[in-house]
Amino acid sequence: MPNALIITTAGINCDRELAHAFTLAGARVESIHLNRLLDDPALIDRFQLIGLPGGFSYGDAIAAGRIMAALMRQRLYPALVRAVERGVPIIAPCNGFQIAVQIGLLPGPAPGEPWPETAPKPSIALAQNASARFVDRWCRVELLAESCCVWTHGLDPADETRLLPVAHGEGRFIGESDTLIQRLADAGQIAVRFAPDDNPNGSAGDIAGICDASGLVLGLMPHPERYTRWTHHPRWTRLAQSKLDEKPLGLAMFHNAVAHATQAATV
C-alpha cells in the first residue's frame, strides 16, 4: 500500500474527504499539519502520494490560498519538486489548486525543461468567479483524452455520470497570456474542462483543471474526492443498475493515482 500525505492547516475543511478517497483507492493515509512540515520538510520524502485539500486555508485572508502558499513557497517548494521528480502523484482540488499555482507547482516548467531551483513567479491565477458569487453545485465536465495527466488517464464517461461538484468563489482560470494557454493545450496539460454550457466561473477555455508536464500534479477546481460513491451523484437513484457496478468518476481518478504509485514502487 503506498503512503499518502494529506497536508492540512487552519481553515482546511476537505482533508477528511480527501483522506477517505485515498483510503478507498487502496492507499495508507497520514494527515500532517503544515507547521510540522515547515519544521521538517524531509517528512515529505516518506510519501508516494500527496494531497493538498480544499477549504479556506487561513480564512482565505488577502486572497484564496495566499497565506498557505506563501508559507509553502518559503520552505516546502524544494521538497515538493523532489517528490514530483521521484514520480509522486499530487492532487490539489479547489483551495489546493489555488495554493499549487501560487507555490509554482502548476503549470510547472515546459516539457523537457528542469524545475527551477526556487519557486517561480505564478503564471496563472484563479480569480473571482465571473458571477462574483460563491458557486456550490454539480457541473458537467470533459476529461481530455490527449492529456498526459496520470489522474484522468483513460477516463471520460460519456453519459450523465460525467459530473463533478464545485464549491468556490475564486475559481476563474486565467493565464498570463493566450500563448501560455496554447502551450498547455499543446503539451496535453489541460486535463479537465467544464462543459461549454456549464462553466460555473467563467474560466478561460472552460478550463477546470490542469496538470504539470509530467502528468503527476493535478490541480482542479472541482472536488473529485466528493464523488467516490454512487450515492453522491445528484440523481443516483435514476442510474442504470449496470452503471452502479463501475467506479464513480472521482474514485476512478484516485484509483489511477494509487495504481501509478504502486507500480512505481515495484520498478
C-alpha positions in Angstrom: 0.0 0.0 0.0 1.5 3.4 -1.0 1.6 6.1 1.7 -0.5 9.2 1.0 0.3 12.5 2.7 -2.6 15.0 3.4 -1.3 18.5 4.2 -3.7 20.3 6.5 -3.7 23.5 8.4 -6.1 26.1 9.8 -9.2 26.6 7.6 -8.8 23.4 5.6 -12.1 21.5 5.7 -11.9 18.9 3.0 -9.0 16.9 4.4 -11.1 14.0 5.6 -12.9 13.6 2.3 -9.5 13.6 0.6 -8.1 11.0 3.0 -11.2 8.9 2.6 -10.8 8.9 -1.2 -7.2 7.8 -0.9 -8.2 5.1 1.5 -11.0 3.7 -0.7 -8.5 3.6 -3.6 -6.1 1.5 -1.6 -3.6 3.9 0.0 -2.4 4.3 3.6 -3.1 7.9 4.7 -1.4 10.2 7.1 -2.5 13.8 7.7 0.3 16.2 8.8 -0.1 19.8 9.9 1.6 22.3 7.8 3.6 23.7 10.8 5.2 20.3 11.3 6.2 20.0 7.6 7.6 23.6 7.7 9.8 22.5 10.6 10.9 19.3 8.8 10.3 19.3 5.0 12.1 16.0 4.7 9.0 14.3 6.0 7.5 14.7 2.5 10.2 12.2 1.3 8.4 9.3 3.0 5.3 9.5 0.9 4.3 8.1 -2.5 1.1 10.2 -2.9 0.3 13.8 -1.8 -3.0 15.7 -1.4 -3.5 19.5 -1.0 -7.1 19.6 0.3 -9.8 22.2 -0.4 -11.3 24.5 2.2 -10.4 28.1 3.2 -6.8 27.9 4.4 -6.2 30.7 7.0 -9.7 32.0 6.1 -8.5 32.8 2.6 -7.3 36.1 4.1 -5.9 38.5 1.4 -6.9 36.1 -1.3 -7.8 32.4 -1.6 -4.9 30.2 -0.5 -2.4 33.2 -0.4 -1.1 32.7 3.1 -0.7 28.9 3.0 1.0 29.3 -0.4 3.4 31.9 0.9 4.5 29.7 3.8 4.9 26.7 1.5 6.9 28.7 -1.1 9.5 29.6 1.5 10.1 26.1 3.0 8.4 23.3 1.1 8.9 24.1 -2.7 12.1 22.1 -3.0 10.7 19.1 -1.1 7.6 19.1 -3.4 9.7 19.3 -6.5 11.8 16.3 -5.2 8.5 14.4 -4.8 7.5 15.1 -8.4 10.9 14.2 -9.7 10.7 10.8 -8.0 7.3 10.2 -9.5 4.8 11.1 -6.7 1.2 11.9 -7.9 -0.1 15.1 -6.3 -3.7 16.2 -6.3 -4.8 19.7 -5.4 -8.6 20.3 -5.6 -10.2 23.8 -5.1 -8.2 25.6 -2.4 -5.4 23.2 -3.1 -5.4 24.3 -6.8 -5.3 27.9 -5.7 -2.3 27.1 -3.5 -0.5 25.0 -6.0 -0.5 27.7 -8.7 0.9 30.3 -6.2 3.6 27.9 -4.9 4.8 27.4 -8.5 3.9 23.7 -8.8 1.4 24.5 -11.6 1.7 24.7 -14.5 5.3 23.8 -13.9 8.2 24.0 -16.4 7.6 23.4 -20.1 8.1 19.9 -21.3 11.8 19.0 -21.3 12.8 21.9 -19.1 14.0 21.4 -15.5 12.2 22.6 -12.4 13.5 26.0 -11.2 15.6 25.8 -8.0 13.4 28.4 -6.4 9.7 28.9 -6.6 8.8 30.8 -9.8 6.5 33.7 -10.2 2.9 32.4 -10.8 1.9 32.4 -14.4 -1.8 31.6 -13.9 -4.4 32.7 -11.4 -7.7 31.6 -10.1 -9.7 34.8 -9.9 -13.1 35.7 -8.6 -15.9 33.9 -10.3 -17.4 35.9 -13.2 -20.7 36.0 -11.3 -18.9 37.5 -8.2 -20.8 34.8 -6.2 -19.9 31.6 -4.5 -20.9 28.6 -6.6 -21.9 25.3 -5.0 -23.3 22.7 -7.4 -22.5 19.8 -9.7 -21.1 20.6 -13.2 -20.8 18.6 -16.3 -17.1 18.1 -17.2 -15.0 16.7 -20.0 -11.8 14.8 -19.4 -9.4 15.3 -22.3 -8.1 12.1 -23.9 -5.0 13.8 -25.2 -4.0 14.9 -21.7 -0.8 13.5 -20.1 -2.5 13.5 -16.7 -2.0 10.4 -14.6 -5.1 11.0 -12.6 -7.5 11.2 -15.5 -5.8 8.8 -18.0 -8.4 6.6 -19.7 -11.4 8.2 -18.0 -14.2 10.1 -19.7 -17.6 8.5 -19.2 -19.8 10.0 -21.9 -23.1 9.9 -20.0 -24.9 11.5 -17.1 -22.2 10.4 -14.7 -19.6 12.7 -16.2 -20.1 15.2 -13.4 -18.0 16.7 -10.6 -19.1 19.0 -7.7 -17.7 22.5 -7.3 -17.8 24.9 -4.3 -15.8 28.1 -4.7 -15.9 31.8 -5.0 -12.5 32.2 -6.7 -12.1 29.6 -9.5 -12.0 31.5 -12.7 -8.9 30.2 -14.6 -6.7 33.0 -16.1 -3.4 32.6 -17.8 -0.8 35.3 -18.1 -1.2 35.1 -21.9 -3.0 33.2 -24.7 0.4 31.8 -25.6 0.7 30.1 -22.3 -2.8 28.5 -22.5 -2.0 27.3 -26.0 1.3 25.8 -24.7 -0.6 23.9 -22.0 -3.1 22.6 -24.6 -0.3 21.5 -27.0 1.6 19.7 -24.2 -1.6 17.9 -23.0 -1.6 19.7 -19.7 -5.3 20.7 -19.8 -6.8 17.7 -18.1 -10.4 18.7 -17.3 -12.7 21.2 -18.9 -16.2 22.3 -17.9 -18.9 21.6 -20.5 -19.1 24.7 -22.6 -22.6 25.4 -21.5 -21.9 24.6 -17.8 -18.9 26.7 -16.9 -19.6 27.9 -13.3 -17.0 30.6 -13.0 -16.1 31.9 -16.4 -12.7 30.2 -16.8 -10.8 30.8 -20.0 -11.3 28.0 -22.4 -13.7 26.3 -19.9 -10.6 25.1 -18.1 -11.4 23.2 -14.9 -8.1 21.6 -14.2 -4.5 21.3 -15.4 -1.5 19.1 -14.8 2.2 19.7 -15.0 4.2 18.3 -18.0 4.9 15.0 -16.2 1.2 14.5 -15.7 1.7 13.8 -12.0 0.5 17.1 -10.4 -3.2 17.7 -11.0 -4.9 20.9 -9.9 -8.6 21.4 -10.5 -11.5 23.4 -9.1 -14.0 20.5 -8.9 -13.9 18.1 -6.0 -13.3 14.5 -7.2 -13.0 13.4 -3.5 -16.7 14.2 -3.1 -17.7 11.7 -5.8 -16.4 8.4 -4.5 -19.8 6.6 -4.0 -22.7 6.5 -6.4 -25.0 7.8 -3.7 -23.0 11.1 -4.0 -24.4 11.5 -7.6 -27.3 14.0 -7.5 -29.5 11.6 -9.5 -28.1 8.3 -8.4 -31.5 6.6 -7.9 -32.2 7.0 -11.7 -28.9 5.5 -12.8 -28.9 2.1 -14.6 -28.1 -0.8 -12.3 -25.2 -1.7 -14.6 -23.6 1.7 -14.1 -23.5 1.1 -10.3 -21.1 -1.8 -10.8 -18.5 0.7 -12.1 -16.4 3.1 -10.2 -17.7 6.7 -9.8 -15.6 9.2 -11.7 -14.0 10.7 -8.6 -13.0 7.4 -7.1 -11.6 6.2 -10.5 -9.3 9.2 -10.5 -7.8 8.2 -7.2 -7.5 4.6 -8.3 -5.5 5.7 -11.2 -3.0 7.6 -9.0 -2.7 4.8 -6.4 -2.1 2.3 -9.2 0.6 4.5 -10.6 2.3 4.9 -7.2 2.1 1.2 -6.6 3.6 0.3 -9.9 6.4 2.9 -9.5 7.3 1.3 -6.1 7.8 -2.1 -7.7 10.0 -0.9 -10.5 
